[in-house]
């Protein structure tokens, strides 16, 4: 609740804001006011394929944001770090 | 929760909402340690304060330059977080009150800022935003960026 509202408030104050949900049970987008059906379209940027979560190699931050960033309310760019996709994966 | 000016993005405020306990600071070799400030959200409950204690220890290990506490869901007569802050030698940078508007917004599945923009909780988060702005401004100013580019993170 605090991170989501802080992100939007900082954006309203004129900052470019990127808000990253690093929780394995993510809800930052919902807390920021993104409807559930829209929020579920977000893709996590961490590579979870090897059973371990790693950053995509050699991807600069602006590219990461272009590929995974999601425009939220007040123009906050939302990023989803990870999401447990099925039981046993996390 | 972490608040950072990410250097290779220019003047961007990056807010990372972390899991309680910061176990995943190990992600990508602890990349998330490269932050300007760590805000530890603590609620006046024993379990929350135990988690906050662990987080403080981790933050110290990682040499995060600024660490402060955000007291959340506090009533005016709560002083457990003050005692905790004193014991950990941490500043309480904001006190978000227990607020029925927050509960109602969450029950309605809405952002508190949309549902109750005038609520006490939002007023306090707004104050926190101004405070962070004042403290972190030097990092996002031109000089800060120049310094950061001269010494990039790995």
gemmi code that builds the backbone of each chain (N, CA, C; Angstrom):
import gemmi

chains = {
    "A": [
        ("UNK", (0.839, -1.205, 0.000), (0.000, 0.000, 0.000), (0.873, 1.253, 0.000)),
        ("UNK", (1.920, 1.251, 0.848), (2.754, 2.452, 0.961), (3.552, 2.674, -0.320)),
        ("UNK", (4.182, 1.620, -0.842), (5.016, 1.764, -2.047), (4.175, 2.246, -3.230)),
        ("UNK", (3.006, 1.653, -3.402), (2.165, 1.985, -4.554), (1.706, 3.441, -4.500)),
        ("UNK", (1.258, 3.861, -3.331), (0.768, 5.230, -3.210), (1.910, 6.234, -3.248)),
        ("UNK", (3.046, 5.863, -2.668), (4.225, 6.731, -2.723), (4.668, 6.919, -4.180)),
        ("UNK", (4.643, 5.837, -4.944), (5.055, 5.915, -6.349), (4.171, 6.897, -7.110)),
        ("UNK", (2.871, 6.797, -6.911), (1.960, 7.689, -7.637), (2.093, 9.128, -7.167)),
        ("UNK", (2.316, 9.305, -5.869), (2.473, 10.662, -5.336), (3.750, 11.295, -5.892)),
        ("UNK", (4.831, 10.525, -5.959), (6.086, 11.055, -6.508), (5.903, 11.402, -7.983)),
        ("UNK", (5.141, 10.589, -8.692), (4.886, 10.868, -10.110), (4.090, 12.162, -10.250)),
        ("UNK", (3.102, 12.360, -9.388), (2.304, 13.590, -9.443), (3.147, 14.805, -9.105)),
        ("UNK", (4.219, 14.576, -8.363), (5.111, 15.675, -8.021), (6.132, 15.942, -9.122)),
        ("UNK", (5.974, 15.270, -10.233), (6.781, 15.596, -11.406), (7.958, 14.683, -11.680)),
        ("UNK", (8.091, 13.610, -10.913), (9.214, 12.702, -11.138), (8.834, 11.612, -12.143)),
        ("UNK", (9.841, 11.138, -12.831), (9.670, 9.914, -13.610), (9.817, 8.780, -12.615)),
        ("UNK", (8.823, 7.955, -12.495), (8.855, 6.928, -11.450), (8.740, 5.528, -12.055)),
        ("UNK", (9.638, 4.674, -11.616), (9.547, 3.257, -11.944), (9.307, 2.522, -10.626)),
        ("UNK", (8.243, 1.757, -10.553), (7.937, 1.019, -9.332), (8.081, -0.472, -9.623)),
        ("UNK", (8.925, -1.121, -8.841), (9.234, -2.530, -9.088), (8.627, -3.396, -7.994)),
        ("UNK", (7.819, -4.337, -8.397), (7.238, -5.262, -7.426), (8.169, -6.459, -7.278)),
        ("UNK", (8.841, -6.535, -6.137), (9.822, -7.604, -5.903), (9.259, -8.680, -4.988)),
        ("UNK", (7.976, -8.630, -4.741), (7.370, -9.610, -3.854), (7.022, -10.859, -4.648)),
        ("UNK", (7.250, -12.024, -4.051), (6.927, -13.257, -4.772), (5.405, -13.458, -4.828)),
        ("UNK", (4.701, -12.683, -4.036), (3.241, -12.695, -4.106), (2.829, -11.272, -4.502)),
        ("UNK", (3.031, -10.935, -5.771), (2.975, -9.523, -6.176), (1.577, -8.905, -6.103)),
        ("UNK", (1.540, -7.658, -5.644), (0.266, -6.939, -5.657), (0.441, -5.433, -5.796)),
        ("UNK", (1.655, -5.021, -6.196), (1.927, -3.589, -6.304), (1.024, -2.916, -7.347)),
        ("UNK", (0.836, -3.578, -8.485), (0.010, -2.999, -9.550), (-1.428, -2.813, -9.059)),
        ("UNK", (-1.926, -3.820, -8.357), (-3.293, -3.727, -7.829), (-3.395, -2.577, -6.833)),
        ("UNK", (-2.393, -2.488, -5.951), (-2.411, -1.418, -4.951), (-2.327, -0.047, -5.604)),
        ("UNK", (-1.708, 0.009, -6.797), (-1.583, 1.286, -7.490), (-2.837, 1.611, -8.297)),
        ("UNK", (-3.779, 0.689, -8.313), (-5.044, 0.967, -8.967), (-5.200, 0.360, -10.352)),
        ("UNK", (-4.320, -0.574, -10.711), (-4.463, -1.266, -11.993), (-5.496, -2.376, -11.805)),
        ("UNK", (-6.498, -2.438, -12.660), (-7.509, -3.486, -12.491), (-6.895, -4.880, -12.600)),
        ("UNK", (-7.398, -5.857, -11.829), (-6.819, -7.198, -11.804), (-6.640, -7.818, -13.194)),
        ("UNK", (-7.617, -7.651, -14.059), (-7.530, -8.265, -15.396), (-6.403, -7.669, -16.227)),
        ("UNK", (-6.111, -6.415, -15.962), (-5.019, -5.759, -16.678), (-3.692, -6.152, -16.040)),
        ("UNK", (-3.668, -6.171, -14.714), (-2.433, -6.493, -13.987), (-1.928, -7.889, -14.329)),
        ("UNK", (-2.837, -8.791, -14.598), (-2.395, -10.174, -14.835), (-1.696, -10.338, -16.189)),
        ("UNK", (-1.729, -9.306, -17.002), (-1.009, -9.385, -18.289), (0.472, -9.050, -18.139)),
        ("UNK", (0.872, -8.573, -16.951), (2.281, -8.211, -16.761), (3.160, -9.457, -16.756)),
        ("UNK", (4.327, -9.319, -17.380), (5.275, -10.438, -17.415), (6.447, -10.124, -16.494)),
        ("UNK", (6.904, -11.101, -15.700), (8.059, -10.840, -14.820), (9.350, -10.729, -15.627)),
        ("UNK", (10.230, -9.821, -15.214), (11.468, -9.635, -15.976), (12.599, -10.546, -15.516)),
        ("UNK", (12.505, -11.104, -14.324), (13.565, -12.021, -13.900), (13.424, -13.337, -14.650)),
        ("UNK", (14.555, -13.873, -15.041), (14.562, -15.146, -15.732), (14.419, -16.256, -14.688)),
        ("UNK", (13.323, -16.967, -14.742), (13.051, -17.993, -13.736), (13.247, -19.397, -14.307)),
        ("UNK", (13.806, -19.476, -15.509), (13.843, -20.753, -16.211), (14.761, -21.787, -15.538)),
        ("UNK", (15.870, -21.327, -14.980), (16.827, -22.276, -14.405), (16.497, -22.708, -12.984)),
        ("UNK", (15.276, -22.423, -12.533), (14.911, -22.768, -11.174), (15.439, -21.740, -10.186)),
        ("UNK", (16.236, -20.802, -10.705), (16.795, -19.745, -9.875), (16.458, -18.435, -10.565)),
        ("UNK", (16.206, -17.414, -9.792), (15.832, -16.155, -10.424), (17.070, -15.325, -10.736)),
        ("UNK", (17.240, -14.981, -12.000), (18.397, -14.167, -12.381), (17.954, -13.032, -13.293)),
        ("UNK", (18.759, -11.994, -13.317), (18.498, -10.899, -14.236), (18.798, -11.370, -15.645)),
        ("UNK", (18.007, -10.920, -16.618), (18.354, -11.240, -17.997), (19.746, -10.660, -18.276)),
        ("UNK", (20.645, -11.470, -18.764), (22.042, -11.052, -18.942), (22.189, -9.915, -19.952)),
        ("UNK", (22.972, -8.937, -19.575), (23.360, -7.883, -20.510), (22.229, -7.017, -21.032)),
        ("UNK", (21.123, -6.975, -20.324), (20.025, -6.110, -20.768), (20.086, -4.802, -19.986)),
        ("UNK", (20.355, -3.681, -20.655), (20.397, -2.409, -19.939), (19.015, -2.041, -19.403)),
        ("UNK", (19.018, -1.271, -18.314), (17.757, -0.928, -17.645), (16.719, -0.302, -18.588)),
        ("UNK", (17.118, 0.650, -19.473), (16.092, 1.240, -20.337), (15.400, 0.196, -21.223)),
        ("UNK", (16.179, -0.794, -21.649), (15.609, -1.845, -22.494), (14.655, -2.738, -21.696)),
        ("UNK", (15.069, -3.014, -20.471), (14.243, -3.822, -19.575), (12.884, -3.143, -19.375)),
        ("UNK", (12.960, -1.823, -19.204), (11.732, -1.066, -18.982), (10.880, -1.028, -20.246)),
        ("UNK", (11.533, -0.919, -21.395), (10.783, -0.889, -22.652), (10.069, -2.228, -22.862)),
        ("UNK", (10.777, -3.311, -22.547), (10.218, -4.630, -22.820), (9.217, -5.111, -21.767)),
        ("UNK", (9.440, -4.721, -20.530), (8.600, -5.261, -19.443), (7.771, -4.208, -18.722)),
        ("UNK", (8.109, -2.941, -18.942), (7.421, -1.861, -18.230), (5.953, -1.784, -18.614)),
        ("UNK", (5.177, -1.421, -17.643), (3.729, -1.371, -17.818), (3.281, 0.007, -17.342)),
        ("UNK", (2.592, 0.741, -18.204), (2.198, 2.100, -17.827), (1.023, 2.053, -16.865)),
        ("UNK", (1.260, 2.494, -15.646), (0.211, 2.483, -14.636), (-0.383, 3.870, -14.441)),
        ("UNK", (-1.260, 4.010, -13.469), (-1.879, 5.298, -13.181), (-0.827, 6.365, -12.866)),
        ("UNK", (-1.126, 7.600, -13.203), (-0.218, 8.731, -13.017), (1.106, 8.520, -13.753)),
        ("UNK", (1.073, 7.662, -14.767), (2.269, 7.423, -15.579), (3.417, 6.747, -14.841)),
        ("UNK", (3.097, 6.071, -13.773), (4.120, 5.282, -13.080), (4.406, 4.047, -13.938)),
        ("UNK", (5.683, 3.784, -14.201), (6.043, 2.563, -14.923), (6.154, 1.426, -13.924)),
        ("UNK", (5.353, 0.416, -14.122), (5.341, -0.714, -13.191), (6.145, -1.867, -13.765)),
        ("UNK", (6.935, -2.475, -12.914), (7.700, -3.660, -13.307), (7.399, -4.781, -12.330)),
        ("UNK", (7.301, -5.971, -12.867), (7.071, -7.149, -12.039), (8.345, -7.986, -12.063)),
        ("UNK", (8.921, -8.218, -10.895), (10.197, -8.941, -10.856), (9.998, -10.435, -11.081)),
        ("UNK", (9.082, -11.006, -10.361), (8.937, -12.457, -10.419), (7.512, -12.840, -10.076)),
        ("UNK", (7.166, -14.011, -10.454), (5.850, -14.509, -10.087), (5.921, -16.021, -10.043)),
        ("UNK", (5.459, -16.572, -8.957), (5.432, -18.028, -8.864), (4.321, -18.509, -9.783)),
        ("UNK", (4.722, -19.284, -10.810), (3.737, -19.621, -11.840), (2.940, -20.877, -11.535)),
        ("UNK", (3.562, -21.799, -10.845), (2.798, -22.992, -10.468), (3.367, -23.539, -9.166)),
        ("UNK", (2.599, -24.364, -8.512), (3.025, -24.896, -7.228), (4.365, -25.603, -7.368)),
        ("UNK", (5.257, -25.335, -6.451), (6.546, -26.007, -6.489), (7.608, -25.230, -7.246)),
        ("UNK", (7.189, -24.217, -7.987), (8.157, -23.470, -8.796), (8.991, -22.507, -7.962)),
        ("UNK", (8.412, -22.040, -6.856), (9.099, -20.997, -6.119), (9.990, -21.562, -5.059)),
    ],
    "B": [
        ("UNK", (10.960, -2.020, 1.388), (10.753, -1.076, 0.313), (12.010, -0.244, 0.125)),
        ("UNK", (12.354, -0.039, -1.124), (13.591, 0.661, -1.400), (13.348, 1.807, -2.362)),
        ("UNK", (14.009, 2.858, -2.096), (13.838, 4.046, -2.907), (15.199, 4.390, -3.480)),
        ("UNK", (15.302, 4.517, -4.773), (16.625, 4.721, -5.332), (16.607, 5.555, -6.592)),
        ("UNK", (17.621, 6.322, -6.795), (17.807, 6.999, -8.069), (18.708, 6.102, -8.905)),
        ("UNK", (18.155, 5.521, -9.927), (18.900, 4.545, -10.730), (19.734, 5.295, -11.759)),
        ("UNK", (21.043, 5.168, -11.637), (21.915, 6.060, -12.388), (21.838, 5.922, -13.903)),
        ("UNK", (21.800, 4.689, -14.385), (21.849, 4.548, -15.840), (20.520, 4.871, -16.508)),
        ("UNK", (19.548, 5.274, -15.734), (18.283, 5.700, -16.314), (18.160, 7.221, -16.311)),
        ("UNK", (19.159, 7.907, -15.813), (19.019, 9.344, -15.676), (18.239, 9.638, -14.419)),
        ("UNK", (17.487, 10.735, -14.456), (16.795, 11.150, -13.245), (15.470, 10.427, -13.091)),
        ("UNK", (15.550, 9.228, -12.631), (14.358, 8.420, -12.442), (14.303, 7.988, -10.986)),
        ("UNK", (13.133, 8.067, -10.413), (12.958, 7.563, -9.059), (12.511, 6.112, -9.182)),
        ("UNK", (13.272, 5.230, -8.596), (12.898, 3.815, -8.629), (12.472, 3.401, -7.227)),
        ("UNK", (11.289, 2.880, -7.130), (10.789, 2.400, -5.847), (10.591, 0.901, -5.966)),
        ("UNK", (11.300, 0.153, -5.170), (11.145, -1.296, -5.208), (10.394, -1.743, -3.965)),
        ("UNK", (9.302, -2.409, -4.183), (8.500, -2.933, -3.079), (8.998, -4.345, -2.799)),
        ("UNK", (9.595, -4.501, -1.633), (10.250, -5.768, -1.321), (9.389, -6.632, -0.417)),
        ("UNK", (9.722, -7.895, -0.443), (9.085, -8.847, 0.446), (9.607, -8.603, 1.862)),
        ("UNK", (8.794, -8.791, 2.857), (9.275, -8.636, 4.224), (10.447, -9.584, 4.456)),
        ("UNK", (11.508, -9.081, 5.050), (12.643, -9.952, 5.363), (13.782, -9.891, 4.358)),
        ("UNK", (13.502, -9.400, 3.165), (14.550, -9.182, 2.153), (15.329, -10.427, 1.762)),
        ("UNK", (14.730, -11.612, 1.915), (15.459, -12.854, 1.587), (16.039, -12.785, 0.181)),
        ("UNK", (15.299, -12.150, -0.708), (15.701, -12.152, -2.114), (16.695, -11.044, -2.445)),
        ("UNK", (17.329, -10.471, -1.428), (18.439, -9.574, -1.741), (19.553, -10.369, -2.412)),
        ("UNK", (19.415, -11.680, -2.351), (20.424, -12.530, -2.998), (20.184, -12.632, -4.501)),
        ("UNK", (19.040, -12.189, -4.970), (18.767, -12.221, -6.405), (19.904, -11.570, -7.159)),
        ("UNK", (20.267, -12.147, -8.248), (21.239, -11.546, -9.154), (22.444, -11.028, -8.377)),
        ("UNK", (22.911, -11.850, -7.470), (24.114, -11.497, -6.729), (23.935, -10.304, -5.819)),
        ("UNK", (22.705, -10.093, -5.359), (22.476, -9.000, -4.419), (22.425, -7.637, -5.081)),
        ("UNK", (22.009, -7.611, -6.347), (21.948, -6.343, -7.080), (21.125, -5.298, -6.333)),
        ("UNK", (20.119, -5.766, -5.624), (19.224, -4.820, -4.968), (19.878, -4.094, -3.798)),
        ("UNK", (21.100, -4.453, -3.501), (21.773, -3.732, -2.426), (22.200, -2.333, -2.885)),
        ("UNK", (22.209, -2.129, -4.219), (22.686, -0.852, -4.750), (21.582, 0.192, -4.710)),
        ("UNK", (21.146, 0.504, -3.538), (20.067, 1.477, -3.422), (20.555, 2.656, -2.594)),
        ("UNK", (19.881, 3.759, -2.729), (20.261, 4.944, -1.974), (19.667, 4.936, -0.581)),
        ("UNK", (18.517, 4.289, -0.477), (17.856, 4.306, 0.817), (16.952, 3.090, 0.969)),
        ("UNK", (16.958, 2.562, 2.154), (16.057, 1.455, 2.475), (15.053, 1.928, 3.523)),
        ("UNK", (13.790, 1.776, 3.183), (12.745, 2.101, 4.156), (12.179, 0.782, 4.679)),
        ("UNK", (12.277, 0.597, 5.969), (11.744, -0.617, 6.575), (10.376, -0.295, 7.149)),
        ("UNK", (9.370, -0.950, 6.607), (8.015, -0.716, 7.092), (7.757, -1.651, 8.266)),
        ("UNK", (7.434, -1.070, 9.399), (7.176, -1.886, 10.586), (5.805, -1.553, 11.144)),
        ("UNK", (5.106, -2.574, 11.534), (3.808, -2.385, 12.178), (3.956, -2.725, 13.656)),
        ("UNK", (3.128, -2.134, 14.484), (3.310, -2.339, 15.926), (2.829, -3.700, 16.411)),
        ("UNK", (3.327, -4.746, 15.778), (2.994, -6.091, 16.198), (4.300, -6.856, 16.349)),
        ("UNK", (4.320, -7.795, 17.260), (5.565, -8.507, 17.563), (6.170, -9.136, 16.307)),
        ("UNK", (5.317, -9.811, 15.515), (5.846, -10.501, 14.329), (6.506, -9.517, 13.373)),
        ("UNK", (5.860, -8.376, 13.187), (6.396, -7.376, 12.266), (7.732, -6.828, 12.770)),
        ("UNK", (7.822, -6.642, 14.081), (9.056, -6.093, 14.643), (10.195, -7.108, 14.608)),
        ("UNK", (9.846, -8.393, 14.716), (10.883, -9.426, 14.585), (11.441, -9.405, 13.160)),
        ("UNK", (10.540, -9.313, 12.179), (10.975, -9.239, 10.779), (11.820, -7.986, 10.554)),
        ("UNK", (11.382, -6.881, 11.129), (12.120, -5.620, 10.957), (13.522, -5.720, 11.553)),
        ("UNK", (13.642, -6.432, 12.664), (14.959, -6.617, 13.278), (15.890, -7.364, 12.327)),
        ("UNK", (15.362, -8.426, 11.712), (16.156, -9.195, 10.745), (16.561, -8.322, 9.566)),
        ("UNK", (15.615, -7.518, 9.121), (15.894, -6.665, 7.962), (16.992, -5.655, 8.289)),
        ("UNK", (16.938, -5.113, 9.510), (17.980, -4.165, 9.939), (19.351, -4.821, 9.894)),
        ("UNK", (19.420, -6.055, 10.361), (20.704, -6.766, 10.382), (21.219, -6.952, 8.962)),
        ("UNK", (20.313, -7.332, 8.051), (20.708, -7.525, 6.653), (21.185, -6.225, 6.020)),
        ("UNK", (20.450, -5.162, 6.309), (20.798, -3.861, 5.736), (22.188, -3.438, 6.195)),
        ("UNK", (22.496, -3.744, 7.450), (23.812, -3.386, 7.981), (24.895, -4.191, 7.272)),
        ("UNK", (24.621, -5.495, 7.067), (25.586, -6.347, 6.351), (25.855, -5.850, 4.949)),
        ("UNK", (24.811, -5.305, 4.322), (24.923, -4.883, 2.924), (25.443, -3.458, 2.790)),
        ("UNK", (25.669, -2.795, 3.915), (26.153, -1.411, 3.910), (25.273, -0.483, 3.082)),
        ("UNK", (23.974, -0.607, 3.230), (23.058, 0.323, 2.574), (23.213, 1.687, 3.256)),
        ("UNK", (23.457, 2.746, 2.476), (23.864, 4.015, 3.075), (22.817, 4.687, 3.978)),
        ("UNK", (21.558, 4.571, 3.632), (20.528, 5.209, 4.454), (19.448, 4.184, 4.759)),
        ("UNK", (19.130, 4.067, 6.029), (18.059, 3.165, 6.444), (17.154, 3.938, 7.388)),
        ("UNK", (15.869, 3.873, 7.170), (14.931, 4.519, 8.079), (13.694, 3.641, 8.230)),
        ("UNK", (12.970, 3.905, 9.287), (11.758, 3.131, 9.564), (10.521, 3.903, 9.141)),
        ("UNK", (9.574, 3.185, 8.584), (8.247, 3.745, 8.370), (7.323, 2.967, 9.295)),
        ("UNK", (6.768, 3.660, 10.264), (5.825, 3.020, 11.180), (4.474, 2.992, 10.485)),
        ("UNK", (3.909, 1.815, 10.360), (2.651, 1.684, 9.629), (1.546, 1.170, 10.544)),
        ("UNK", (0.355, 1.633, 10.272), (-0.839, 1.219, 11.021), (-0.682, 1.496, 12.512)),
        ("UNK", (-0.166, 2.670, 12.821), (0.015, 3.007, 14.229), (-1.145, 3.862, 14.747)),
        ("UNK", (-1.445, 3.665, 15.983), (-2.384, 4.524, 16.691), (-1.570, 5.476, 17.548)),
        ("UNK", (-2.220, 6.528, 18.003), (-1.470, 7.549, 18.732), (-0.842, 7.007, 20.018)),
        ("UNK", (-1.434, 5.929, 20.565), (-0.891, 5.420, 21.830), (0.105, 4.277, 21.646)),
        ("UNK", (0.439, 3.953, 20.396), (1.448, 2.907, 20.158), (2.837, 3.475, 20.390)),
        ("UNK", (3.623, 2.823, 21.226), (5.011, 3.271, 21.319), (6.017, 2.135, 21.152)),
        ("UNK", (5.507, 0.967, 20.715), (6.409, -0.173, 20.489), (7.433, 0.146, 19.405)),
        ("UNK", (6.995, 0.857, 18.380), (7.910, 1.130, 17.271), (8.969, 2.146, 17.694)),
        ("UNK", (8.589, 3.088, 18.534), (9.579, 4.043, 19.067), (10.662, 3.302, 19.847)),
        ("UNK", (10.210, 2.367, 20.679), (11.178, 1.592, 21.472), (12.089, 0.797, 20.544)),
        ("UNK", (11.481, 0.206, 19.519), (12.256, -0.575, 18.556), (13.262, 0.315, 17.819)),
        ("UNK", (12.794, 1.486, 17.382), (13.659, 2.417, 16.650), (14.844, 2.837, 17.518)),
        ("UNK", (14.546, 3.092, 18.778), (15.617, 3.508, 19.688), (16.635, 2.379, 19.863)),
        ("UNK", (16.108, 1.149, 20.021), (17.004, 0.004, 20.221), (17.877, -0.242, 18.995)),
        ("UNK", (17.322, -0.008, 17.812), (18.072, -0.254, 16.569), (18.802, 1.006, 16.093)),
        ("UNK", (18.634, 2.094, 16.837), (19.242, 3.358, 16.461), (18.811, 3.792, 15.056)),
        ("UNK", (17.493, 3.711, 14.829), (16.946, 4.083, 13.528), (15.971, 5.235, 13.675)),
        ("UNK", (15.934, 6.051, 12.659), (14.997, 7.171, 12.636), (13.634, 6.689, 12.123)),
        ("UNK", (12.572, 7.203, 12.709), (11.237, 6.956, 12.153), (10.944, 8.110, 11.202)),
        ("UNK", (10.956, 7.823, 9.915), (10.838, 8.883, 8.907), (9.374, 9.219, 8.623)),
        ("UNK", (8.473, 8.295, 8.933), (7.046, 8.556, 8.734), (6.229, 7.658, 9.650)),
        ("UNK", (5.073, 8.166, 10.008), (4.135, 7.383, 10.819), (2.803, 7.351, 10.091)),
        ("UNK", (2.511, 6.230, 9.469), (1.244, 6.105, 8.744), (0.211, 5.590, 9.749)),
        ("UNK", (-0.838, 6.360, 9.962), (-1.796, 5.956, 10.994), (-2.676, 4.779, 10.565)),
        ("UNK", (-3.143, 4.045, 11.528), (-4.213, 3.070, 11.301), (-5.375, 3.901, 10.769)),
        ("UNK", (-5.899, 3.510, 9.612), (-6.821, 4.415, 8.936), (-7.943, 3.603, 8.290)),
        ("UNK", (-9.155, 3.860, 8.737), (-10.312, 3.159, 8.194), (-10.443, 3.350, 6.690)),
        ("UNK", (-9.977, 4.490, 6.182), (-10.049, 4.742, 4.734), (-9.199, 3.740, 3.953)),
        ("UNK", (-8.060, 3.362, 4.552), (-7.183, 2.385, 3.888), (-7.897, 1.033, 3.816)),
        ("UNK", (-8.485, 0.665, 4.950), (-9.212, -0.610, 4.997), (-10.346, -0.629, 3.982)),
        ("UNK", (-11.077, 0.475, 3.930), (-12.213, 0.530, 2.996), (-11.731, 0.497, 1.547)),
        ("UNK", (-10.648, 1.192, 1.261), (-10.112, 1.175, -0.107), (-9.693, -0.234, -0.482)),
        ("UNK", (-9.027, -0.898, 0.458), (-8.542, -2.248, 0.148), (-9.694, -3.226, -0.009)),
        ("UNK", (-10.713, -3.038, 0.802), (-11.872, -3.915, 0.676), (-12.527, -3.723, -0.693)),
        ("UNK", (-12.499, -2.482, -1.169), (-13.112, -2.185, -2.467), (-12.155, -2.499, -3.624)),
        ("UNK", (-10.937, -2.948, -3.298), (-9.956, -3.244, -4.341), (-9.496, -2.008, -5.085)),
        ("UNK", (-9.443, -0.895, -4.392), (-9.038, 0.350, -5.051), (-7.769, 0.905, -4.439)),
        ("UNK", (-7.084, 1.720, -5.232), (-5.909, 2.419, -4.730), (-6.376, 3.458, -3.713)),
        ("UNK", (-5.675, 3.533, -2.597), (-6.085, 4.462, -1.544), (-6.092, 5.906, -2.066)),
        ("UNK", (-5.123, 6.224, -2.916), (-5.020, 7.579, -3.463), (-6.264, 7.942, -4.284)),
        ("UNK", (-6.871, 6.958, -4.945), (-8.101, 7.211, -5.704), (-9.317, 7.204, -4.793)),
        ("UNK", (-9.308, 6.282, -3.851), (-10.487, 6.053, -3.016), (-10.634, 7.128, -1.937)),
        ("UNK", (-9.524, 7.511, -1.325), (-9.576, 8.467, -0.208), (-8.351, 9.380, -0.247)),
        ("UNK", (-8.304, 10.263, -1.257), (-7.105, 11.099, -1.433), (-6.836, 12.026, -0.250)),
        ("UNK", (-7.874, 12.305, 0.537), (-7.690, 13.217, 1.672), (-7.472, 12.464, 2.984)),
        ("UNK", (-7.298, 11.160, 2.900), (-7.186, 10.375, 4.138), (-5.893, 10.696, 4.884)),
        ("UNK", (-5.903, 10.374, 6.159), (-4.721, 10.642, 6.998), (-3.517, 9.858, 6.488)),
        ("UNK", (-3.754, 8.630, 6.021), (-2.641, 7.801, 5.532), (-2.009, 8.447, 4.300)),
        ("UNK", (-2.832, 8.907, 3.386), (-2.297, 9.534, 2.167), (-1.558, 10.830, 2.503)),
        ("UNK", (-2.092, 11.593, 3.437), (-1.393, 12.834, 3.832), (0.005, 12.508, 4.346)),
        ("UNK", (0.100, 11.424, 5.105), (1.397, 11.056, 5.688), (2.343, 10.513, 4.609)),
        ("UNK", (1.817, 9.774, 3.645), (2.664, 9.263, 2.559), (3.136, 10.424, 1.683)),
        ("UNK", (2.277, 11.420, 1.521), (2.672, 12.616, 0.770), (3.826, 13.337, 1.467)),
        ("UNK", (3.718, 13.412, 2.790), (4.794, 14.037, 3.575), (6.094, 13.243, 3.419)),
        ("UNK", (5.955, 11.919, 3.432), (7.121, 11.045, 3.248), (7.765, 11.311, 1.885)),
        ("UNK", (6.937, 11.467, 0.863), (7.449, 11.740, -0.479), (8.268, 13.019, -0.514)),
        ("UNK", (7.754, 14.071, 0.142), (8.486, 15.350, 0.167), (9.802, 15.210, 0.916)),
        ("UNK", (9.755, 14.437, 1.968), (10.949, 14.222, 2.784), (12.022, 13.488, 1.966)),
        ("UNK", (11.601, 12.459, 1.246), (12.547, 11.690, 0.419), (13.123, 12.571, -0.675)),
        ("UNK", (12.255, 13.379, -1.242), (12.677, 14.297, -2.300), (13.792, 15.201, -1.787)),
        ("UNK", (13.582, 15.744, -0.603), (14.569, 16.662, -0.037), (15.883, 15.936, 0.248)),
        ("UNK", (15.771, 14.716, 0.746), (17.000, 14.007, 1.130), (17.749, 13.431, -0.052)),
        ("UNK", (17.014, 13.021, -1.074), (17.676, 12.328, -2.186), (17.939, 13.251, -3.364)),
        ("UNK", (17.509, 14.489, -3.272), (17.694, 15.409, -4.387), (19.159, 15.494, -4.832)),
        ("UNK", (20.097, 15.588, -3.905), (21.491, 15.693, -4.357), (21.911, 14.524, -5.236)),
        ("UNK", (21.274, 13.362, -5.047), (21.650, 12.182, -5.824), (21.150, 12.255, -7.255)),
        ("UNK", (20.031, 12.928, -7.445), (19.469, 12.976, -8.788), (19.830, 14.277, -9.494)),
        ("UNK", (20.506, 15.167, -8.785), (20.947, 16.409, -9.413), (22.086, 16.124, -10.363)),
        ("UNK", (22.493, 17.141, -11.101), (23.504, 16.956, -12.145), (24.816, 16.438, -11.554)),
        ("UNK", (25.202, 17.002, -10.437), (26.459, 16.577, -9.819), (26.407, 15.111, -9.415)),
        ("UNK", (25.275, 14.747, -8.844), (25.099, 13.371, -8.398), (25.253, 12.394, -9.550)),
        ("UNK", (24.637, 12.745, -10.688), (24.717, 11.856, -11.845), (26.135, 11.769, -12.368)),
        ("UNK", (26.824, 12.907, -12.373), (28.199, 12.911, -12.871), (29.050, 11.968, -12.021)),
        ("UNK", (28.855, 12.102, -10.719), (29.636, 11.240, -9.829), (29.285, 9.780, -10.051)),
        ("UNK", (27.984, 9.538, -10.225), (27.547, 8.163, -10.375), (28.098, 7.554, -11.660)),
        ("UNK", (28.158, 8.335, -12.727), (28.672, 7.812, -13.992), (30.159, 7.530, -13.898)),
        ("UNK", (30.811, 8.339, -13.078), (32.260, 8.148, -12.938), (32.563, 6.853, -12.187)),
        ("UNK", (31.621, 6.431, -11.365), (31.848, 5.211, -10.586), (30.632, 4.307, -10.677)),
        ("UNK", (30.422, 3.701, -11.837), (29.216, 2.872, -12.015), (29.286, 1.590, -11.194)),
        ("UNK", (28.129, 1.067, -10.920), (28.075, -0.248, -10.250), (28.528, -1.302, -11.243)),
        ("UNK", (28.915, -2.415, -10.711), (29.287, -3.535, -11.598), (28.061, -3.962, -12.391)),
    ],
}
model = gemmi.Model(1)
for chain_id, residues in chains.items():
    chain = gemmi.Chain(chain_id)
    for i, (resn, *xyz) in enumerate(residues, 1):
        res = gemmi.Residue()
        res.name, res.seqid = resn, gemmi.SeqId(i, " ")
        for name, pos in zip(("N", "CA", "C"), xyz):
            atom = gemmi.Atom()
            atom.name, atom.element = name, gemmi.Element(name[0])
            atom.pos, atom.b_iso = gemmi.Position(*pos), 0.0
            res.add_atom(atom)
        chain.add_residue(res)
    model.add_chain(chain)
structure = gemmi.Structure()
structure.add_model(model)
structure.setup_entities()
